[in-house]
Every structure is written in structure tokens, then in C-alpha cells.
Amino acid sequence: MNASPFCTCQNTACSLHPTRHDKGCTPCIVKNLKLHELPNCFFQQVSGSEARTGDSFRDFAALVLGGGDQGAL
């Protein structure tokens, strides 16, 4: 069962995916915050995210702004 009905993450092999435990998105968000990254579900909302090189705030900003080169910010 997915404890987060709005979860859009396709990486069901991840041990933090809501279908693998009963804590919803919390473990994933905690992990990402510690790493200064954003969860995969944020990236899935932006076209072209499949080609990204990382999950950092900078990577996300570059993707959203359409910068192409994710290291340019």
C-alpha cells in the first residue's frame, strides 16, 4: 500500500518509496534535506528531467529556468 496517495515517484525499488513502509514521504524528504537535494517527485514535474545530472537545488533551478547546462547557475 502507498501511504502517500499523491506520490508520483516511479522508483519503487528505492527503500524510501512509500510503498515499502508506512511512513509516507517523510523518510525520502528527510534524506534529501540532509543531502541538500530535492526528491525525485519534484523533478518529475519538469520536462527534460530524465537527463539531469543530479538532484541538487541548483540542478532543479537550472532545469526549471531552462538553462540546459545545470552547472551554469
PQR file with spaces between the fields and no chain letter, atoms N, CA, C, O and H, PARSE charges and radii, in Angstrom:
ATOM       1  N    MET     1       0.835   -1.190    0.000 -0.4000 1.5000
ATOM       2  CA   MET     1       0.000    0.000    0.000 -0.0000 2.0000
ATOM       3  C    MET     1       0.870    1.241    0.000  0.5500 1.7000
ATOM       4  O    MET     1       1.888    1.288    0.691 -0.5500 1.4000
ATOM       5  N    ASN     2       0.482    2.242   -0.766 -0.4000 1.5000
ATOM       6  CA   ASN     2       1.187    3.508   -0.810 -0.0000 2.0000
ATOM       7  C    ASN     2       0.575    4.434    0.233  0.5500 1.7000
ATOM       8  O    ASN     2      -0.579    4.841    0.105 -0.5500 1.4000
ATOM       9  H    ASN     2      -0.345    2.204   -1.328  0.4000 1.0000
ATOM      10  N    ALA     3       1.345    4.766    1.262 -0.4000 1.5000
ATOM      11  CA   ALA     3       0.858    5.623    2.343 -0.0000 2.0000
ATOM      12  C    ALA     3       0.735    7.076    1.899  0.5500 1.7000
ATOM      13  O    ALA     3       0.228    7.909    2.650 -0.5500 1.4000
ATOM      14  H    ALA     3       2.283    4.436    1.366  0.4000 1.0000
ATOM      15  N    SER     4       1.190    7.389    0.693 -0.4000 1.5000
ATOM      16  CA   SER     4       1.081    8.738    0.141 -0.0000 2.0000
ATOM      17  C    SER     4       0.372    8.653   -1.203  0.5500 1.7000
ATOM      18  O    SER     4       1.020    8.449   -2.229 -0.5500 1.4000
ATOM      19  H    SER     4       1.602    6.713    0.083  0.4000 1.0000
ATOM      20  N    PRO     5      -0.932    8.804   -1.215 -0.5600 1.5000
ATOM      21  CA   PRO     5      -1.691    8.622   -2.449  0.2800 2.0000
ATOM      22  C    PRO     5      -1.308    9.592   -3.570  0.5500 1.7000
ATOM      23  O    PRO     5      -1.611    9.331   -4.734 -0.5500 1.4000
ATOM      24  N    PHE     6      -0.653   10.698   -3.238 -0.4000 1.5000
ATOM      25  CA   PHE     6      -0.267   11.663   -4.262 -0.0000 2.0000
ATOM      26  C    PHE     6       1.147   11.431   -4.791  0.5500 1.7000
ATOM      27  O    PHE     6       1.604   12.160   -5.670 -0.5500 1.4000
ATOM      28  H    PHE     6      -0.407   10.909   -2.292  0.4000 1.0000
ATOM      29  N    CYS     7       1.841   10.424   -4.264 -0.4000 1.5000
ATOM      30  CA   CYS     7       3.228   10.163   -4.654 -0.0000 2.0000
ATOM      31  C    CYS     7       3.315    9.859   -6.145  0.5500 1.7000
ATOM      32  O    CYS     7       2.571    9.026   -6.663 -0.5500 1.4000
ATOM      33  H    CYS     7       1.469    9.832   -3.549  0.4000 1.0000
ATOM      34  N    THR     8       4.228   10.541   -6.827 -0.4000 1.5000
ATOM      35  CA   THR     8       4.424   10.334   -8.264 -0.0000 2.0000
ATOM      36  C    THR     8       5.738    9.635   -8.580  0.5500 1.7000
ATOM      37  O    THR     8       6.071    9.432   -9.747 -0.5500 1.4000
ATOM      38  H    THR     8       4.832   11.218   -6.406  0.4000 1.0000
ATOM      39  N    CYS     9       6.478    9.271   -7.556 -0.4000 1.5000
ATOM      40  CA   CYS     9       7.786    8.645   -7.764 -0.0000 2.0000
ATOM      41  C    CYS     9       7.619    7.275   -8.411  0.5500 1.7000
ATOM      42  O    CYS     9       6.815    6.453   -7.970 -0.5500 1.4000
ATOM      43  H    CYS     9       6.207    9.436   -6.608  0.4000 1.0000
ATOM      44  N    GLN    10       8.389    7.051   -9.456 -0.4000 1.5000
ATOM      45  CA   GLN    10       8.358    5.779  -10.177 -0.0000 2.0000
ATOM      46  C    GLN    10       9.442    4.816   -9.692  0.5500 1.7000
ATOM      47  O    GLN    10       9.474    3.658  -10.111 -0.5500 1.4000
ATOM      48  H    GLN    10       9.042    7.718   -9.815  0.4000 1.0000
ATOM      49  N    ASN    11      10.324    5.283   -8.820 -0.4000 1.5000
ATOM      50  CA   ASN    11      11.434    4.456   -8.352 -0.0000 2.0000
ATOM      51  C    ASN    11      10.990    3.585   -7.182  0.5500 1.7000
ATOM      52  O    ASN    11      11.374    3.818   -6.036 -0.5500 1.4000
ATOM      53  H    ASN    11      10.298    6.224   -8.480  0.4000 1.0000
ATOM      54  N    THR    12      10.183    2.587   -7.489 -0.4000 1.5000
ATOM      55  CA   THR    12       9.633    1.728   -6.441 -0.0000 2.0000
ATOM      56  C    THR    12      10.674    0.781   -5.850  0.5500 1.7000
ATOM      57  O    THR    12      10.407    0.136   -4.836 -0.5500 1.4000
ATOM      58  H    THR    12       9.872    2.398   -8.421  0.4000 1.0000
ATOM      59  N    ALA    13      11.845    0.684   -6.459 -0.4000 1.5000
ATOM      60  CA   ALA    13      12.923   -0.137   -5.904 -0.0000 2.0000
ATOM      61  C    ALA    13      13.612    0.563   -4.738  0.5500 1.7000
ATOM      62  O    ALA    13      14.311   -0.083   -3.957 -0.5500 1.4000
ATOM      63  H    ALA    13      12.062    1.207   -7.283  0.4000 1.0000
ATOM      64  N    CYS    14      13.428    1.852   -4.614 -0.4000 1.5000
ATOM      65  CA   CYS    14      14.051    2.626   -3.535 -0.0000 2.0000
ATOM      66  C    CYS    14      13.456    2.200   -2.193  0.5500 1.7000
ATOM      67  O    CYS    14      12.240    2.067   -2.061 -0.5500 1.4000
ATOM      68  H    CYS    14      12.860    2.376   -5.248  0.4000 1.0000
ATOM      69  N    SER    15      14.307    1.991   -1.215 -0.4000 1.5000
ATOM      70  CA   SER    15      13.827    1.574    0.111 -0.0000 2.0000
ATOM      71  C    SER    15      13.006    2.666    0.796  0.5500 1.7000
ATOM      72  O    SER    15      12.294    2.386    1.760 -0.5500 1.4000
ATOM      73  H    SER    15      15.295    2.100   -1.322  0.4000 1.0000
ATOM      74  N    LEU    16      13.095    3.900    0.313 -0.4000 1.5000
ATOM      75  CA   LEU    16      12.347    5.008    0.902 -0.0000 2.0000
ATOM      76  C    LEU    16      10.995    5.251    0.220  0.5500 1.7000
ATOM      77  O    LEU    16      10.210    6.091    0.662 -0.5500 1.4000
ATOM      78  H    LEU    16      13.673    4.127   -0.471  0.4000 1.0000
ATOM      79  N    HIS    17      10.736    4.515   -0.850 -0.4000 1.5000
ATOM      80  CA   HIS    17       9.464    4.698   -1.566 -0.0000 2.0000
ATOM      81  C    HIS    17       8.300    4.356   -0.621  0.5500 1.7000
ATOM      82  O    HIS    17       8.376    3.370    0.111 -0.5500 1.4000
ATOM      83  H    HIS    17      11.374    3.833   -1.209  0.4000 1.0000
ATOM      84  N    PRO    18       7.234    5.152   -0.628 -0.5600 1.5000
ATOM      85  CA   PRO    18       6.096    4.939    0.283  0.2800 2.0000
ATOM      86  C    PRO    18       5.428    3.568    0.202  0.5500 1.7000
ATOM      87  O    PRO    18       4.725    3.176    1.133 -0.5500 1.4000
ATOM      88  N    THR    19       5.631    2.841   -0.876 -0.4000 1.5000
ATOM      89  CA   THR    19       5.043    1.502   -0.964 -0.0000 2.0000
ATOM      90  C    THR    19       5.843    0.486   -0.161  0.5500 1.7000
ATOM      91  O    THR    19       5.391   -0.646    0.012 -0.5500 1.4000
ATOM      92  H    THR    19       6.202    3.160   -1.633  0.4000 1.0000
ATOM      93  N    ARG    20       7.009    0.858    0.329 -0.4000 1.5000
ATOM      94  CA   ARG    20       7.893   -0.067    1.038 -0.0000 2.0000
ATOM      95  C    ARG    20       7.822    0.073    2.562  0.5500 1.7000
ATOM      96  O    ARG    20       8.496   -0.667    3.279 -0.5500 1.4000
ATOM      97  H    ARG    20       7.376    1.777    0.188  0.4000 1.0000
ATOM      98  N    HIS    21       7.023    1.002    3.057 -0.4000 1.5000
ATOM      99  CA   HIS    21       6.894    1.198    4.508 -0.0000 2.0000
ATOM     100  C    HIS    21       5.612    1.974    4.778  0.5500 1.7000
ATOM     101  O    HIS    21       4.862    2.263    3.845 -0.5500 1.4000
ATOM     102  H    HIS    21       6.476    1.603    2.475  0.4000 1.0000
ATOM     103  N    ASP    22       5.351    2.310    6.013 -0.4000 1.5000
ATOM     104  CA   ASP    22       4.101    3.011    6.354 -0.0000 2.0000
ATOM     105  C    ASP    22       4.334    4.439    6.839  0.5500 1.7000
ATOM     106  O    ASP    22       3.524    4.969    7.599 -0.5500 1.4000
ATOM     107  H    ASP    22       5.961    2.075    6.771  0.4000 1.0000
ATOM     108  N    LYS    23       5.431    5.069    6.410 -0.4000 1.5000
ATOM     109  CA   LYS    23       5.774    6.417    6.879 -0.0000 2.0000
ATOM     110  C    LYS    23       5.580    7.488    5.819  0.5500 1.7000
ATOM     111  O    LYS    23       6.016    8.624    6.006 -0.5500 1.4000
ATOM     112  H    LYS    23       6.089    4.639    5.792  0.4000 1.0000
ATOM     113  N    GLY    24       4.941    7.151    4.720 -0.4000 1.5000
ATOM     114  CA   GLY    24       4.684    8.127    3.673 -0.0000 2.0000
ATOM     115  C    GLY    24       5.968    8.646    3.035  0.5500 1.7000
ATOM     116  O    GLY    24       6.922    7.897    2.824 -0.5500 1.4000
ATOM     117  H    GLY    24       4.587    6.228    4.568  0.4000 1.0000
ATOM     118  N    CYS    25       5.973    9.925    2.737 -0.4000 1.5000
ATOM     119  CA   CYS    25       7.110   10.551    2.062 -0.0000 2.0000
ATOM     120  C    CYS    25       8.198   11.022    3.023  0.5500 1.7000
ATOM     121  O    CYS    25       9.281   11.411    2.588 -0.5500 1.4000
ATOM     122  H    CYS    25       5.198   10.533    2.909  0.4000 1.0000
ATOM     123  N    THR    26       7.923   10.990    4.308 -0.4000 1.5000
ATOM     124  CA   THR    26       8.842   11.553    5.297 -0.0000 2.0000
ATOM     125  C    THR    26      10.277   11.033    5.180  0.5500 1.7000
ATOM     126  O    THR    26      11.195   11.852    5.149 -0.5500 1.4000
ATOM     127  H    THR    26       7.042   10.674    4.662  0.4000 1.0000
ATOM     128  N    PRO    27      10.521    9.730    5.114 -0.5600 1.5000
ATOM     129  CA   PRO    27      11.916    9.274    5.028  0.2800 2.0000
ATOM     130  C    PRO    27      12.652    9.806    3.797  0.5500 1.7000
ATOM     131  O    PRO    27      13.833   10.144    3.880 -0.5500 1.4000
ATOM     132  N    CYS    28      11.981    9.879    2.691 -0.4000 1.5000
ATOM     133  CA   CYS    28      12.590   10.396    1.470 -0.0000 2.0000
ATOM     134  C    CYS    28      12.930   11.877    1.626  0.5500 1.7000
ATOM     135  O    CYS    28      14.026   12.308    1.266 -0.5500 1.4000
ATOM     136  H    CYS    28      11.022    9.605    2.624  0.4000 1.0000
ATOM     137  N    ILE    29      12.015   12.631    2.149 -0.4000 1.5000
ATOM     138  CA   ILE    29      12.245   14.069    2.333 -0.0000 2.0000
ATOM     139  C    ILE    29      13.371   14.317    3.315  0.5500 1.7000
ATOM     140  O    ILE    29      14.208   15.190    3.084 -0.5500 1.4000
ATOM     141  H    ILE    29      11.125   12.281    2.442  0.4000 1.0000
ATOM     142  N    VAL    30      13.411   13.566    4.412 -0.4000 1.5000
ATOM     143  CA   VAL    30      14.485   13.708    5.397 -0.0000 2.0000
ATOM     144  C    VAL    30      15.841   13.442    4.745  0.5500 1.7000
ATOM     145  O    VAL    30      16.785   14.209    4.934 -0.5500 1.4000
ATOM     146  H    VAL    30      12.731   12.857    4.600  0.4000 1.0000
ATOM     147  N    LYS    31      15.936   12.356    3.981 -0.4000 1.5000
ATOM     148  CA   LYS    31      17.195   12.017    3.306 -0.0000 2.0000
ATOM     149  C    LYS    31      17.633   13.128    2.365  0.5500 1.7000
ATOM     150  O    LYS    31      18.794   13.537    2.361 -0.5500 1.4000
ATOM     151  H    LYS    31      15.170   11.732    3.828  0.4000 1.0000
ATOM     152  N    ASN    32      16.690   13.609    1.569 -0.4000 1.5000
ATOM     153  CA   ASN    32      17.024   14.650    0.603 -0.0000 2.0000
ATOM     154  C    ASN    32      17.416   15.956    1.271  0.5500 1.7000
ATOM     155  O    ASN    32      18.338   16.626    0.806 -0.5500 1.4000
ATOM     156  H    ASN    32      15.746   13.277    1.572  0.4000 1.0000
ATOM     157  N    LEU    33      16.755   16.329    2.329 -0.4000 1.5000
ATOM     158  CA   LEU    33      17.118   17.557    3.034 -0.0000 2.0000
ATOM     159  C    LEU    33      18.529   17.465    3.611  0.5500 1.7000
ATOM     160  O    LEU    33      19.282   18.438    3.568 -0.5500 1.4000
ATOM     161  H    LEU    33      16.006   15.784    2.707  0.4000 1.0000
ATOM     162  N    LYS    34      18.886   16.306    4.148 -0.4000 1.5000
ATOM     163  CA   LYS    34      20.241   16.122    4.687 -0.0000 2.0000
ATOM     164  C    LYS    34      21.294   16.277    3.598  0.5500 1.7000
ATOM     165  O    LYS    34      22.392   16.771    3.855 -0.5500 1.4000
ATOM     166  H    LYS    34      18.274   15.516    4.183  0.4000 1.0000
ATOM     167  N    LEU    35      20.961   15.856    2.388 -0.4000 1.5000
ATOM     168  CA   LEU    35      21.901   15.924    1.262 -0.0000 2.0000
ATOM     169  C    LEU    35      21.800   17.232    0.480  0.5500 1.7000
ATOM     170  O    LEU    35      22.504   17.419   -0.513 -0.5500 1.4000
ATOM     171  H    LEU    35      20.069   15.454    2.179  0.4000 1.0000
ATOM     172  N    HIS    36      20.924   18.142    0.929 -0.4000 1.5000
ATOM     173  CA   HIS    36      20.650   19.398    0.212 -0.0000 2.0000
ATOM     174  C    HIS    36      20.177   19.116   -1.213  0.5500 1.7000
ATOM     175  O    HIS    36      20.630   19.732   -2.178 -0.5500 1.4000
ATOM     176  H    HIS    36      20.352   17.991    1.735  0.4000 1.0000
ATOM     177  N    GLU    37      19.266   18.177   -1.305 -0.4000 1.5000
ATOM     178  CA   GLU    37      18.694   17.786   -2.593 -0.0000 2.0000
ATOM     179  C    GLU    37      17.169   17.842   -2.514  0.5500 1.7000
ATOM     180  O    GLU    37      16.582   18.024   -1.447 -0.5500 1.4000
ATOM     181  H    GLU    37      18.899   17.677   -0.522  0.4000 1.0000
ATOM     182  N    LEU    38      16.555   17.679   -3.680 -0.4000 1.5000
ATOM     183  CA   LEU    38      15.098   17.622   -3.767 -0.0000 2.0000
ATOM     184  C    LEU    38      14.676   16.205   -4.142  0.5500 1.7000
ATOM     185  O    LEU    38      15.389   15.514   -4.869 -0.5500 1.4000
ATOM     186  H    LEU    38      17.031   17.531   -4.546  0.4000 1.0000
ATOM     187  N    PRO    39      13.526   15.776   -3.650 -0.5600 1.5000
ATOM     188  CA   PRO    39      13.031   14.435   -4.006  0.2800 2.0000
ATOM     189  C    PRO    39      12.769   14.318   -5.505  0.5500 1.7000
ATOM     190  O    PRO    39      12.490   15.308   -6.181 -0.5500 1.4000
ATOM     191  N    ASN    40      12.863   13.109   -6.002 -0.4000 1.5000
ATOM     192  CA   ASN    40      12.635   12.811   -7.409 -0.0000 2.0000
ATOM     193  C    ASN    40      11.288   13.331   -7.906  0.5500 1.7000
ATOM     194  O    ASN    40      11.175   13.765   -9.053 -0.5500 1.4000
ATOM     195  H    ASN    40      13.089   12.305   -5.453  0.4000 1.0000
ATOM     196  N    CYS    41      10.275   13.291   -7.053 -0.4000 1.5000
ATOM     197  CA   CYS    41       8.939   13.707   -7.490 -0.0000 2.0000
ATOM     198  C    CYS    41       8.902   15.175   -7.920  0.5500 1.7000
ATOM     199  O    CYS    41       8.093   15.541   -8.773 -0.5500 1.4000
ATOM     200  H    CYS    41      10.367   12.939   -6.122  0.4000 1.0000
ATOM     201  N    PHE    42       9.761   16.021   -7.346 -0.4000 1.5000
ATOM     202  CA   PHE    42       9.807   17.420   -7.768 -0.0000 2.0000
ATOM     203  C    PHE    42      10.287   17.501   -9.214  0.5500 1.7000
ATOM     204  O    PHE    42       9.718   18.228  -10.028 -0.5500 1.4000
ATOM     205  H    PHE    42      10.417   15.724   -6.652  0.4000 1.0000
ATOM     206  N    PHE    43      11.341   16.745   -9.523 -0.4000 1.5000
ATOM     207  CA   PHE    43      11.910   16.772  -10.864 -0.0000 2.0000
ATOM     208  C    PHE    43      10.940   16.229  -11.903  0.5500 1.7000
ATOM     209  O    PHE    43      10.922   16.704  -13.038 -0.5500 1.4000
ATOM     210  H    PHE    43      11.804   16.154   -8.862  0.4000 1.0000
ATOM     211  N    GLN    44      10.142   15.252  -11.535 -0.4000 1.5000
ATOM     212  CA   GLN    44       9.216   14.644  -12.490 -0.0000 2.0000
ATOM     213  C    GLN    44       8.190   15.635  -13.025  0.5500 1.7000
ATOM     214  O    GLN    44       7.556   15.374  -14.048 -0.5500 1.4000
ATOM     215  H    GLN    44      10.157   14.865  -10.613  0.4000 1.0000
ATOM     216  N    GLN    45       8.022   16.746  -12.360 -0.4000 1.5000
ATOM     217  CA   GLN    45       7.056   17.736  -12.808 -0.0000 2.0000
ATOM     218  C    GLN    45       7.612   18.657  -13.894  0.5500 1.7000
ATOM     219  O    GLN    45       6.885   19.491  -14.434 -0.5500 1.4000
ATOM     220  H    GLN    45       8.537   16.957  -11.530  0.4000 1.0000
ATOM     221  N    VAL    46       8.898   18.507  -14.214 -0.4000 1.5000
ATOM     222  CA   VAL    46       9.553   19.383  -15.185 -0.0000 2.0000
ATOM     223  C    VAL    46      10.000   18.560  -16.385  0.5500 1.7000
ATOM     224  O    VAL    46      10.682   17.547  -16.229 -0.5500 1.4000
ATOM     225  H    VAL    46       9.488   17.830  -13.776  0.4000 1.0000
ATOM     226  N    SER    47       9.621   18.990  -17.569 -0.4000 1.5000
ATOM     227  CA   SER    47      10.013   18.250  -18.768 -0.0000 2.0000
ATOM     228  C    SER    47      11.523   18.290  -18.940  0.5500 1.7000
ATOM     229  O    SER    47      12.164   19.299  -18.646 -0.5500 1.4000
ATOM     230  H    SER    47       9.067   19.812  -17.696  0.4000 1.0000
ATOM     231  N    GLY    48      12.081   17.197  -19.413 -0.4000 1.5000
ATOM     232  CA   GLY    48      13.513   17.095  -19.629 -0.0000 2.0000
ATOM     233  C    GLY    48      14.284   16.636  -18.402  0.5500 1.7000
ATOM     234  O    GLY    48      15.511   16.545  -18.444 -0.5500 1.4000
ATOM     235  H    GLY    48      11.560   16.378  -19.652  0.4000 1.0000
ATOM     236  N    SER    49      13.589   16.349  -17.318 -0.4000 1.5000
ATOM     237  CA   SER    49      14.275   15.990  -16.075 -0.0000 2.0000
ATOM     238  C    SER    49      14.980   14.638  -16.144  0.5500 1.7000
ATOM     239  O    SER    49      15.858   14.358  -15.328 -0.5500 1.4000
ATOM     240  H    SER    49      12.593   16.423  -17.284  0.4000 1.0000
ATOM     241  N    GLU    50      14.610   13.811  -17.094 -0.4000 1.5000
ATOM     242  CA   GLU    50      15.224   12.485  -17.203 -0.0000 2.0000
ATOM     243  C    GLU    50      16.719   12.599  -17.482  0.5500 1.7000
ATOM     244  O    GLU    50      17.481   11.701  -17.123 -0.5500 1.4000
ATOM     245  H    GLU    50      13.896   14.038  -17.756  0.4000 1.0000
ATOM     246  N    ALA    51      17.144   13.675  -18.108 -0.4000 1.5000
ATOM     247  CA   ALA    51      18.546   13.843  -18.497 -0.0000 2.0000
ATOM     248  C    ALA    51      19.368   14.590  -17.450  0.5500 1.7000
ATOM     249  O    ALA    51      20.534   14.900  -17.696 -0.5500 1.4000
ATOM     250  H    ALA    51      16.525   14.404  -18.399  0.4000 1.0000
ATOM     251  N    ARG    52      18.799   14.878  -16.313 -0.4000 1.5000
ATOM     252  CA   ARG    52      19.527   15.659  -15.307 -0.0000 2.0000
ATOM     253  C    ARG    52      20.735   14.886  -14.779  0.5500 1.7000
ATOM     254  O    ARG    52      20.795   13.658  -14.840 -0.5500 1.4000
ATOM     255  H    ARG    52      17.852   14.626  -16.113  0.4000 1.0000
ATOM     256  N    THR    53      21.685   15.646  -14.264 -0.4000 1.5000
ATOM     257  CA   THR    53      22.913   15.028  -13.758 -0.0000 2.0000
ATOM     258  C    THR    53      22.924   14.921  -12.238  0.5500 1.7000
ATOM     259  O    THR    53      23.823   14.298  -11.672 -0.5500 1.4000
ATOM     260  H    THR    53      21.636   16.644  -14.215  0.4000 1.0000
ATOM     261  N    GLY    54      21.952   15.509  -11.576 -0.4000 1.5000
ATOM     262  CA   GLY    54      21.911   15.445  -10.119 -0.0000 2.0000
ATOM     263  C    GLY    54      20.565   15.883   -9.584  0.5500 1.7000
ATOM     264  O    GLY    54      19.665   16.243  -10.343 -0.5500 1.4000
ATOM     265  H    GLY    54      21.222   16.015  -12.036  0.4000 1.0000
ATOM     266  N    ASP    55      20.439   15.848   -8.280 -0.4000 1.5000
ATOM     267  CA   ASP    55      19.179   16.191   -7.616 -0.0000 2.0000
ATOM     268  C    ASP    55      19.305   17.407   -6.706  0.5500 1.7000
ATOM     269  O    ASP    55      18.451   17.618   -5.845 -0.5500 1.4000
ATOM     270  H    ASP    55      21.170   15.555   -7.663  0.4000 1.0000
ATOM     271  N    SER    56      20.347   18.205   -6.877 -0.4000 1.5000
ATOM     272  CA   SER    56      20.581   19.357   -6.011 -0.0000 2.0000
ATOM     273  C    SER    56      19.581   20.480   -6.296  0.5500 1.7000
ATOM     274  O    SER    56      18.883   20.470   -7.309 -0.5500 1.4000
ATOM     275  H    SER    56      21.040   18.033   -7.577  0.4000 1.0000
ATOM     276  N    PHE    57      19.532   21.437   -5.386 -0.4000 1.5000
ATOM     277  CA   PHE    57      18.687   22.619   -5.584 -0.0000 2.0000
ATOM     278  C    PHE    57      19.121   23.330   -6.863  0.5500 1.7000
ATOM     279  O    PHE    57      18.282   23.806   -7.628 -0.5500 1.4000
ATOM     280  H    PHE    57      20.099   21.445   -4.562  0.4000 1.0000
ATOM     281  N    ARG    58      20.428   23.400   -7.091 -0.4000 1.5000
ATOM     282  CA   ARG    58      20.975   24.054   -8.286 -0.0000 2.0000
ATOM     283  C    ARG    58      20.539   23.313   -9.554  0.5500 1.7000
ATOM     284  O    ARG    58      20.177   23.941  -10.548 -0.5500 1.4000
ATOM     285  H    ARG    58      21.109   23.013   -6.469  0.4000 1.0000
ATOM     286  N    ASP    59      20.575   21.989   -9.518 -0.4000 1.5000
ATOM     287  CA   ASP    59      20.132   21.200  -10.671 -0.0000 2.0000
ATOM     288  C    ASP    59      18.670   21.480  -10.979  0.5500 1.7000
ATOM     289  O    ASP    59      18.286   21.632  -12.139 -0.5500 1.4000
ATOM     290  H    ASP    59      20.869   21.478   -8.710  0.4000 1.0000
ATOM     291  N    PHE    60      17.854   21.547   -9.926 -0.4000 1.5000
ATOM     292  CA   PHE    60      16.427   21.790  -10.109 -0.0000 2.0000
ATOM     293  C    PHE    60      16.189   23.191  -10.669  0.5500 1.7000
ATOM     294  O    PHE    60      15.394   23.366  -11.592 -0.5500 1.4000
ATOM     295  H    PHE    60      18.165   21.423   -8.984  0.4000 1.0000
ATOM     296  N    ALA    61      16.875   24.182  -10.113 -0.4000 1.5000
ATOM     297  CA   ALA    61      16.713   25.563  -10.581 -0.0000 2.0000
ATOM     298  C    ALA    61      17.093   25.686  -12.054  0.5500 1.7000
ATOM     299  O    ALA    61      16.387   26.330  -12.829 -0.5500 1.4000
ATOM     300  H    ALA    61      17.521   24.039   -9.363  0.4000 1.0000
ATOM     301  N    ALA    62      18.209   25.067  -12.439 -0.4000 1.5000
ATOM     302  CA   ALA    62      18.654   25.125  -13.832 -0.0000 2.0000
ATOM     303  C    ALA    62      17.626   24.480  -14.751  0.5500 1.7000
ATOM     304  O    ALA    62      17.350   24.984  -15.840 -0.5500 1.4000
ATOM     305  H    ALA    62      18.783   24.544  -11.810  0.4000 1.0000
ATOM     306  N    LEU    63      17.071   23.384  -14.312 -0.4000 1.5000
ATOM     307  CA   LEU    63      16.073   22.680  -15.115 -0.0000 2.0000
ATOM     308  C    LEU    63      14.817   23.532  -15.278  0.5500 1.7000
ATOM     309  O    LEU    63      14.280   23.648  -16.380 -0.5500 1.4000
ATOM     310  H    LEU    63      17.295   22.975  -13.428  0.4000 1.0000
ATOM     311  N    VAL    64      14.355   24.120  -14.196 -0.4000 1.5000
ATOM     312  CA   VAL    64      13.141   24.939  -14.228 -0.0000 2.0000
ATOM     313  C    VAL    64      13.358   26.189  -15.073  0.5500 1.7000
ATOM     314  O    VAL    64      12.474   26.599  -15.825 -0.5500 1.4000
ATOM     315  H    VAL    64      14.791   24.025  -13.300  0.4000 1.0000
ATOM     316  N    LEU    65      14.524   26.784  -14.949 -0.4000 1.5000
ATOM     317  CA   LEU    65      14.816   28.009  -15.701 -0.0000 2.0000
ATOM     318  C    LEU    65      15.177   27.730  -17.150  0.5500 1.7000
ATOM     319  O    LEU    65      15.321   28.653  -17.952 -0.5500 1.4000
ATOM     320  H    LEU    65      15.243   26.450  -14.338  0.4000 1.0000
ATOM     321  N    GLY    66      15.323   26.440  -17.484 -0.4000 1.5000
ATOM     322  CA   GLY    66      15.625   26.079  -18.866 -0.0000 2.0000
ATOM     323  C    GLY    66      17.039   26.383  -19.259  0.5500 1.7000
ATOM     324  O    GLY    66      17.332   26.566  -20.441 -0.5500 1.4000
ATOM     325  H    GLY    66      15.205   25.691  -16.833  0.4000 1.0000
ATOM     326  N    GLY    67      17.926   26.440  -18.286 -0.4000 1.5000
ATOM     327  CA   GLY    67      19.318   26.791  -18.542 -0.0000 2.0000
ATOM     328  C    GLY    67      20.073   25.750  -19.325  0.5500 1.7000
ATOM     329  O    GLY    67      21.138   26.053  -19.863 -0.5500 1.4000
ATOM     330  H    GLY    67      17.688   26.291  -17.326  0.4000 1.0000
ATOM     331  N    GLY    68      19.572   24.539  -19.414 -0.4000 1.5000
ATOM     332  CA   GLY    68      20.268   23.485  -20.149 -0.0000 2.0000
ATOM     333  C    GLY    68      21.486   22.989  -19.407  0.5500 1.7000
ATOM     334  O    GLY    68      21.509   21.850  -18.941 -0.5500 1.4000
ATOM     335  H    GLY    68      18.708   24.292  -18.977  0.4000 1.0000
ATOM     336  N    ASP    69      22.516   23.841  -19.289 -0.4000 1.5000
ATOM     337  CA   ASP    69      23.731   23.477  -18.563 -0.0000 2.0000
ATOM     338  C    ASP    69      23.457   23.626  -17.073  0.5500 1.7000
ATOM     339  O    ASP    69      23.406   24.745  -16.563 -0.5500 1.4000
ATOM     340  H    ASP    69      22.498   24.766  -19.668  0.4000 1.0000
ATOM     341  N    GLN    70      23.282   22.523  -16.378 -0.4000 1.5000
ATOM     342  CA   GLN    70      22.895   22.560  -14.977 -0.0000 2.0000
ATOM     343  C    GLN    70      23.972   23.124  -14.066  0.5500 1.7000
ATOM     344  O    GLN    70      23.685   23.452  -12.915 -0.5500 1.4000
ATOM     345  H    GLN    70      23.324   21.614  -16.793  0.4000 1.0000
ATOM     346  N    GLY    71      25.195   23.245  -14.543 -0.4000 1.5000
ATOM     347  CA   GLY    71      26.261   23.798  -13.721 -0.0000 2.0000
ATOM     348  C    GLY    71      26.423   25.301  -13.906  0.5500 1.7000
ATOM     349  O    GLY    71      27.300   25.907  -13.289 -0.5500 1.4000
ATOM     350  H    GLY    71      25.428   22.979  -15.478  0.4000 1.0000
ATOM     351  N    ALA    72      25.593   25.909  -14.743 -0.4000 1.5000
ATOM     352  CA   ALA    72      25.775   27.316  -15.086 -0.0000 2.0000
ATOM     353  C    ALA    72      25.229   28.297  -14.058  0.5500 1.7000
ATOM     354  O    ALA    72      25.565   29.480  -14.115 -0.5500 1.4000
ATOM     355  H    ALA    72      24.881   25.417  -15.243  0.4000 1.0000
ATOM     356  N    LEU    73      24.417   27.857  -13.141 -0.4000 1.5000
ATOM     357  CA   LEU    73      23.838   28.799  -12.175 -0.0000 2.0000
ATOM     358  C    LEU    73      24.840   29.279  -11.177  0.5500 1.7000
ATOM     359  O    LEU    73      24.505   30.075  -10.299 -0.5500 1.4000
ATOM     360  H    LEU    73      24.144   26.896  -13.095  0.4000 1.0000
